[in-house]
Amino acid sequence: MDSLLELKDELIKGQKLAMQGSYQRRAPSKKAIPHLLSARKGLKEYVEKHATDAFAWQLLSQAEEYLLNYNAALSALQNAVTLNKKDRKLVKKLVLLKEQANKSHELDLSPEELDSLEAFLDEKVDIQGCDHTLIYTKEWLDTHIPVSKKSKVVKALQNQGGFCDCEVLMNVID
């Protein structure tokens, strides 16, 4: 894949298969990963040869974001903004990406851990309902993360609107 249009098409295939929301990223589906990795590899090679192509940097940022590599996504998008300072949409995207990266960093749970928490909470809340506490979330945390990290994760969940188990599902995970 040499042309930018081919790389863009490969990225779009991966994005469609990833099954991710706009700003609530989670691990991409297994079907999407080969397309996203291929697009990322090609885009990295492309920007090495065409370092002043803002659109290529923007596409690379998207590939990195879909793969949950927020630092690389931010770096690539910053390059795009530097090359195209008049594009307000890019600047807005940069701000939103920084916010998402901060939330992800604050939460300090891997995409796999978030998927596990979601499955656990879905089952518990479906069967027993939500009592408007974090009882099931804390139960999951007790068995999946170190005790020293638990209060930090609970605080991060609450900062993102997760004050009870059903809110963790609706506001943090979805």
C-alpha positions as CSV (number, residue, x, y, z in Angstrom):
1,M,0.0,0.0,0.0
2,D,1.8,3.1,-1.2
3,S,-0.9,5.7,-1.8
4,L,-2.5,7.7,0.9
5,L,-5.9,6.8,-0.4
6,E,-5.2,3.1,-0.1
7,L,-4.0,3.6,3.5
8,K,-7.1,5.7,4.2
9,D,-9.3,2.9,2.9
10,E,-7.5,0.3,5.0
11,L,-7.9,2.5,8.1
12,I,-11.6,2.9,7.4
13,K,-12.1,-0.9,7.1
14,G,-10.4,-1.2,10.5
15,Q,-12.5,1.6,12.0
16,K,-15.7,0.0,10.8
17,L,-14.8,-3.4,12.2
18,A,-13.5,-1.9,15.5
19,M,-16.9,-1.3,16.9
20,Q,-15.8,1.7,19.0
21,G,-17.7,4.9,19.8
22,S,-16.4,8.3,18.9
23,Y,-14.8,9.2,22.2
24,Q,-15.3,6.1,24.4
25,R,-12.6,4.0,23.0
26,R,-12.1,0.4,24.0
27,A,-10.0,-2.5,22.6
28,P,-10.8,-2.9,18.9
29,S,-12.4,-6.1,17.8
30,K,-10.1,-8.9,16.7
31,K,-11.3,-8.5,13.1
32,A,-10.2,-4.8,13.1
33,I,-6.7,-5.2,14.4
34,P,-5.0,-6.5,11.2
35,H,-6.5,-3.6,9.2
36,L,-5.6,-1.0,11.9
37,L,-2.0,-2.3,12.2
38,S,-1.5,-2.4,8.5
39,A,-2.8,1.1,8.1
40,R,-0.6,2.3,11.0
41,K,2.5,0.7,9.5
42,G,1.8,2.2,6.1
43,L,1.0,5.6,7.5
44,K,4.2,5.7,9.6
45,E,6.2,4.9,6.4
46,Y,4.2,7.5,4.5
47,V,4.8,10.3,7.0
48,E,8.6,9.5,7.0
49,K,8.6,10.3,3.3
50,H,6.0,13.1,3.4
51,A,6.6,14.8,6.7
52,T,4.6,17.9,5.7
53,D,1.4,16.1,4.8
54,A,-1.0,17.2,7.6
55,F,-3.7,14.8,6.4
56,A,-1.4,11.8,6.6
57,W,-0.5,12.8,10.2
58,Q,-4.2,13.1,11.0
59,L,-4.9,9.6,9.6
60,L,-1.9,8.2,11.6
61,S,-3.4,9.8,14.7
62,Q,-6.7,8.0,14.1
63,A,-5.0,4.7,13.6
64,E,-3.1,5.1,16.9
65,E,-6.2,6.3,18.7
66,Y,-8.2,3.2,17.5
67,L,-5.4,1.1,18.8
68,L,-5.5,3.0,22.1
69,N,-2.0,4.4,21.8
70,Y,-3.0,7.8,23.0
71,N,0.5,9.3,23.3
72,A,1.3,8.4,19.7
73,A,-2.1,9.6,18.6
74,L,-1.6,12.9,20.4
75,S,1.9,13.3,18.9
76,A,0.7,12.6,15.3
77,L,-2.3,14.9,15.7
78,Q,-0.1,17.7,17.1
79,N,2.0,17.4,13.9
80,A,-1.1,17.7,11.8
81,V,-2.2,20.8,13.8
82,T,1.2,22.4,13.5
83,L,1.1,21.9,9.7
84,N,-2.4,23.1,9.4
85,K,-3.0,25.7,12.1
86,K,-6.1,27.2,10.4
87,D,-8.1,24.0,10.7
88,R,-10.3,24.5,13.8
89,K,-11.7,21.0,13.6
90,L,-8.2,19.6,14.0
91,V,-7.6,21.8,17.0
92,K,-10.9,20.7,18.5
93,K,-10.1,17.1,17.9
94,L,-6.7,17.6,19.6
95,V,-8.4,19.0,22.7
96,L,-10.9,16.1,22.8
97,L,-8.2,13.5,22.3
98,K,-6.2,15.0,25.2
99,E,-9.3,14.8,27.4
100,Q,-9.8,11.1,26.4
101,A,-6.2,10.3,27.0
102,N,-6.3,11.9,30.4
103,K,-9.5,9.9,31.3
104,S,-7.9,6.7,30.1
105,H,-4.7,7.5,32.1
106,E,-6.6,8.5,35.2
107,L,-8.7,5.3,35.2
108,D,-5.6,3.2,34.9
109,L,-7.4,0.0,33.7
110,S,-6.5,-1.8,30.5
111,P,-9.1,-2.2,27.8
112,E,-9.2,-5.9,28.7
113,E,-9.9,-5.0,32.4
114,L,-12.6,-2.6,31.3
115,D,-14.2,-5.4,29.2
116,S,-14.0,-7.8,32.1
117,L,-15.6,-5.2,34.5
118,E,-18.3,-4.5,32.0
119,A,-19.2,-8.2,31.7
120,F,-19.2,-8.6,35.4
121,L,-21.4,-5.6,36.1
122,D,-23.8,-6.4,33.3
123,E,-24.4,-9.8,34.8
124,K,-24.7,-8.6,38.4
125,V,-26.9,-5.6,37.6
126,D,-29.1,-7.7,35.3
127,I,-29.7,-10.3,37.9
128,Q,-29.7,-8.3,41.1
129,G,-30.3,-4.7,40.0
130,C,-28.4,-1.6,41.0
131,D,-28.6,-0.5,44.6
132,H,-27.0,2.8,43.7
133,T,-23.7,2.0,45.3
134,L,-20.4,0.7,43.8
135,I,-20.8,-2.7,45.6
136,Y,-20.3,-4.9,42.5
137,T,-17.6,-2.6,41.0
138,K,-15.7,-2.8,44.3
139,E,-16.2,-6.6,44.4
140,W,-14.6,-6.8,40.9
141,L,-11.8,-4.4,41.8
142,D,-11.0,-6.6,44.9
143,T,-10.3,-9.6,42.7
144,H,-8.7,-7.9,39.7
145,I,-6.4,-5.1,40.8
146,P,-3.9,-4.5,43.7
147,V,-5.4,-3.1,46.9
148,S,-3.1,-0.1,46.6
149,K,-4.7,0.9,43.3
150,K,-8.4,0.5,44.3
151,S,-9.1,3.9,45.9
152,K,-7.5,5.7,42.9
153,V,-9.6,3.7,40.4
154,V,-12.8,4.3,42.4
155,K,-12.1,8.1,42.5
156,A,-11.4,8.0,38.7
157,L,-14.7,6.2,38.1
158,Q,-16.5,8.8,40.2
159,N,-14.7,11.7,38.3
160,Q,-16.2,10.2,35.1
161,G,-19.7,10.0,36.5
162,G,-19.6,6.4,37.9
163,F,-21.1,6.8,41.4
164,C,-22.9,3.5,41.3
165,D,-22.7,0.3,39.4
166,C,-25.2,1.2,36.7
167,E,-23.6,4.6,36.3
168,V,-20.2,2.9,35.8
169,L,-21.8,1.0,32.9
170,M,-23.5,4.0,31.4
171,N,-21.1,6.8,32.0
172,V,-17.7,5.2,32.1
173,I,-17.7,2.0,30.1
174,D,-20.2,2.8,27.4
